[in-house]
Every structure is written in C-alpha cells, then in structure tokens.
Amino acid sequence: MAFFLEKVDSPGFVPPHMKSENQLPSASNSALFSSAASGNLEQVKAALSAGGSPNYFNPKSDGATALHAAARACTNDAANCVRELLANGAVLDAKTITTNNSPLHEAILANNQATAEALIAAGALFTENSFGNTPLLLAVQQGNISVALSLIKKGHTVSVKNNQGRNALHICANMATGKEAFVKMAACLIMYGVDASGVDNNKYTPLHAAASVGNLDMVQLLADSGAALSPKSHMYVGSRLTERTPFEVADLSGHDQVARFLDSEVSKESSGQRATDGEVAKRLSRGLVSEVSAAAKRGDENSNRGNGVAGRTTPQKAAKEPVFVGSGAAVAKGK
C-alpha cells in the first residue's frame, strides 16, 4: 500500500485509515462501498454496523472511498449517506488515484446539489485535482451557480487558475450552450473579482473564449466590464505559431456579429470614446443572486439541481474535466 502513503505529521507517519490492515477488500468493506454507490442509506448503516470502513480505497474504482461513491450517487438519500459516512470517520478530503478528485469534486461533477452542499457544510477543503481544477472551477463548468456561490461565500478563492492558467471566467466564457445562463454566471464572477482580462498559459483571455464560440452577450458583458479588447493570444495555424486578437478570433471563426461589435469597440477605444462601468455585470449579478436565494428558500427542483442553469450536463454525461477550445484547437483534459 506504499502507493497511497503520504507524509502527514512527521516522516514515515501513516494515518491509521491508510494502513494496510485497514485496507483489506473484506466483504464488509465491499458492501459499504456498493451501498454508498447506490445511495442507499439503510444499506450504508447496515454495512457500517457490520464493520465496513468508509475509508477503504477501492482499487477497481480509481481508489475511491465510500465517501467518493456516495458523492457520485444521484439519489434522494445520497446527501444523508455522506453525512452518515462522515459521522463514522470518513476522511473528508481523500483523493482518488489518477485524478486526485476529492468527494466534493465528485459531487459537483455529478451535479448533486444536496451532496455538494453537505460536503461544503462539513468543511471540505478547496483543493486542486490533477488538472488544477478546484471545486469552484468545476461548479462553473457544470453551470451550477448555487454551488459556486456557496463556495465563494465559504472563502473559496475566486482568482484560482487551473494547470492551463485558466480562471473561472475562461471556462464560463467558453460555454457555447446555455449562453444566457452562463452570461449571468460570468457577471457574478466579475462582481466577486475574477479578472475579466486574465490570461492563460497561451495568453488566451475570456474575451478570446467568448469570441471563439460567438457568444455576443458574453462579449458585450466582458467589454462593459473593462476587459482588454486587443490582447494577442498564441495560436497555432497548422504548425505555425501566430497571435490573434479577440476580433481576429471572431472573424476567423465566422462570428460576424461579434466581430463587428469588437471592431466598433476598438475604434471607440482608439478615439477615446469607449466607456466601461460594469453596469451590465452589476445588474445581472444582483438579479442572479436574488434568483438563487429565492430558489433556495423554496427548496424547489431548480435549487436542488443547479438553479435551472441551461446547458448543464446530466450526471450520466458529466465530463470529468472541461474541454476548452483555445489556441486554435480543442485542448484535451489535462494537456
């Protein structure tokens, strides 16, 4: 089990739950994992009573624990399974082997609002996975504004970037589906301080991302919020490295409305007539926060499944990592 060992308090220290004698694939451990994966609270309780360890690493499931399994479950009792496992000693921020996903990462990827909220309330840390994606970045990718707001209110750093240097706005601006909802989310992120002109490792900005998918509303929001209009990103055309402004990205992608708007804004900026005050972001942000608060008070289906954000993937189809179109080609996860 040396593969799982970490130095915690001192050299050679091994947490009790990670010791080999507590990582045996016993019948009770297997039963607990299966019960958690099915989100069956009564079966989870029975398996715990039979001696099942919530911290058994299942080698057939990326080294996930029962808490990971419950976080992935999409049942009405999944959140209660999470609470039961935590009450019985489940380690809140255990990591899977290949992706380093915590249970909170898994809950967000499964779009399980109640489970994610239960983990956040229990004090889940805002750790990065193998791709540098934190829970906030995944919540934005999934279009789950309720979880995103909960994370921000709990102190999640809004300026965080993943391994490719992309912040939450990069991910949000790149979404081609559910455009109106993601524009609202972007407004909220801007109001909480995410840099509208932030650059990734290829100098790609959120404005480049919005221009590449032809999201005019997103482009207008970013421009109104003071995003730089003409930064040059690194892009490959075949094997040749070139630089492109957001206008050039929109023009080359055939998004004529976006290209015309950006051309007009650049002209205004050149003549000193461009005005930016962020009023669009302020208005959209206030409205969205009010919508989320009202939904939470009602406890309706929209609140439980991500506040009805269009373009949200289903749990069965949820991508493990965002695929971001930038630098002239789709960038596969973790590359």
N, C-alpha and C positions, 0 to 999 in steps of 0.2 A: 504493500500500500504506500510505498515511498512516493509514488506519483502524486498523491493527494496531500502530502505533508507540507506544512508551512511553518516558518518560524514565527511564533506569536509573541511570547513574553521574553524568551531567552533562547539562545542557541540550543537546538535539539528538542525544544518543547513541542509536545504534540497534544492538542486538545483531546480530552477523553473521548468525545464522539467520533474522532477520526482514527482512533487506534484500531488495529486490525481485528481485535476480538469483538469490537462493536460494529464491524463492517462485514459480518458474515451474511451470506444470502440465505438466511433462515426462512422458514415458512411464514413466521410472523412478520418478518421484515417485508417479504414479498407481498403478503396480504395487505399490509398497511399501505404500501406504495400503490397497489392496484385500487384499493378503496379510495385513496386520495385522488388518484387519476380519474376515477368515476364521479368524484364529488359527492360521495355518499357518506353523510355524517355519522349515521348509526354504525355503518361498517368500519369507519375510521375509529370510532370509540371502541368497538369490539376488538379491532386489531391492536390498538394501543394497550388495552387491558390484557391481551394475550402476550404482550412483551415486545411488540413491534417498535423499532426505533425510527423516529421521524427523520433521523439524520443518516440513515443508510443510503450510501451512494449506489444508485442503480446503474451498473456498467452498460446495460442494454438501452439506457435512455440518457446518454451523454453525461452520466454521473449525476443525474438529477436526484434530489432528495424528495421525500413525500411532500414537503412544502412546495417545491417546484411543481410537482404533479398536481397538487390542489390548485395552485395559482393558474395552471393551464386549463383547468376544468371549467366547463361552461354550464354549470348547473346552479339552481337556486341556493343550494347548500354549500357551494364552493367557498364562500367567504367564511362561513361557520366552520368548515373543515380547517381553513387556515388558522382561525382563532384557536381551535381545539389543539392543533399541532403545536402552535406557539406556546400554549398553556402547558404543554407536555415536553417542553425543552427543545423544540425545533430551532435551529440556528437561522436567524432572520436573513442573513446576507450570504448564505452558502452560494458557491459558484458552480456552474456546470463546467465540464471539462474543456470542450472546444470553443464555446462562445463566451465563457465567463459570465453568463447571464445569471442574475440574482432572481429570486422568486418575483420581485417587483417587475423586473424586465419581462418575465414570462407572463405575468398578469396583464401587463399593458399590451403585449403582443397578441394576447388572446382577447383583447377588448373587453375584459371582465371588470367593469367599473367597481362593483362592490368589493371584489377581492383586492384590487389595487388600493382602494381606499382603506381597507382593513390593514394592509401591509404598511401603508404610509402612516396610519394612526399608531401602529405598533413601533414606529421609529426606523423603518427601513432606510438604509443609507443610500445616498445618491451616487452610487458607484458607476464606473465605466465598465462596459464589457470589452470583448476582444477588439471590437471595431471602434472603440472610443465613444460609443453611444451611451448616454446616460438615460435614465427613465424619462426625463423631460424631452429629449430628442426623439425618443420612441413614441411618446404621447403625441407629439406634434405630427410625426409621420402617420400615426393612426388616426389623426383628426379628432383626438379625444381632448377637447378643451377643458372639460371638467377636471380630469386628472392633471392636466398641465397646470391649471390654476391652483389645485391642491398642492402640487409640488412646489410651485413658486411661493405660495403662502407659508409653506413649511421651511423655506430657506434654500431651495434648490437654486444654484447659480444660473442665472438666465444667459450669461455670456459664454457658457461652455461650448466647446467645439469638439468634434469627433476626430478620428485619426486623419481624415482628409481635410481637416481645417474648416469644416462646415458648421455654422451655427444653426440655431433653430429656424431662423428666417430663410436660410438657404434651402432647408428641407421643405418648409412651408411654401415658399415661392415656387418651388419646382413641381408642385402637385397640379396635374392637368385636369383632374376630376374634382368635382365639388368645389368649383372655383370660388363661389360666393362665400361659402363657409370658411375656406382657408384664408380668404382675404380678411375676414373678421378675426380669425386667429392671429394672422400676421399683425393686425392693428393692435391686438392685445400684447403681443410680444414686443412690439415697438414701444408701447406705453410703459412696459416694465423694463425697458432699457436695452433690448437686443439691438446690436449695431446694424442699421439698415445699409451701411456701406462696407460691412465686414467682408474680408477676402478669404478664400480658402487657399489650399496649398498651390493652386494653379491661378491665383488672383481672380477667381470667379466670384462675383458678388451676387446677392439675392436678386438684384435687378437683371443681371445676366440670366439667372434661372427663370425669372418670370417672363423675360423676353423670349427665351428659348421655347416655352410652351404656349406663348401667345396669350397670356393672361393679362388683358388690358387693365382690368380693375386693380390687379396687384401692382402692375407697373405704375399706375397713377397714384396708388397709395404710397409706394416707396418714394416716388418723386415728390409728392406733397410732404413727406416726412423728412426730406432733405438728403435722400440718398444721392451719392455722386453719380452723375449722368454718363460720364465718358471714361470710366476706368477701363483699362485694357487687360483682358484675361489671356492666359496662354491656352491656345487651342491647336490641335493637330489637324491638318488637312492632308490626309494620307500620312506620309511620314514626315511632313514638313511642319515645323513649329511656327505658328503665326499668332498674332494678337488680334482680339476682336473687342469692340465696344458693345454695350447692350444694343445700340441701334443696329450695328452690323450683324449681331446675332439674330435679331428680329427680322432684318431684311433678308439675310441668307436663309432663314427658316420659313420665309414666305408669310410672315405675320404682318401684313401691310398696315393694319390699324395701329398696332404697337409701334411699328417703325415710324409712321407719320407723327404719332404723338411724341416719341422721343426726339425726332428731328426738330419738332416745334419747340420742345423744352430746351434743347441745346441752343437753338437760335435765341430764345429768350434770355438764357444764361449769358450768352456772348454779348448781348446788348444791355445787360444789367436789368432786365425786366422780370427775371424769374423770381417768384415769391414762394416761400415754403414756410408753413406754420404748423403743419401736423394736425390741422383741424379734422381732416378725414379720419385719421387714426384715433383721435380723441373721441369722436362721435361713435365710430364703430366699436371701439373698445368699451365705452360706457354701456352701449346697448347690449353687447355680448355678455358682459359681466352680469348685467341685470337679467338676461335670459337664463344664464346658468344658475343664478341664485334662485330665480323663480321656479325653475325645473327641480332644483334640489329640494326646495320646500314642498313641492307637490309630491316628490318621490315617484314621478311618473317614469314611463319606459324610456323617454328621451334622456332623462338624467342618468338612469341606470346603464344605458348603452352608449354614452358618449355625447349626450345632449343633441342627438339628431344631426350630427355634422355629416353633410353629404360627402360621398366619396370614401367613407370609412370602409375598410375591408372587413369581411366577416371573419370570425375566429378560425374557421376552417381554411380560409385563404390568406390569413395574415402572413405577410412576408417576414422573414426572420430579421432582415436588415433592409434599410431603404436603398432603392436603386436610384441613383442620381444621374440625370443627363447633364453632362458638363464636359468641357474641354473637347467638344466635337463628337463624343461617343458616350454610350451608356457605360457607367462605371460600375462594375460588379462589386458585390458586397466585400468589404474588407480589402480591396485592392489599393 
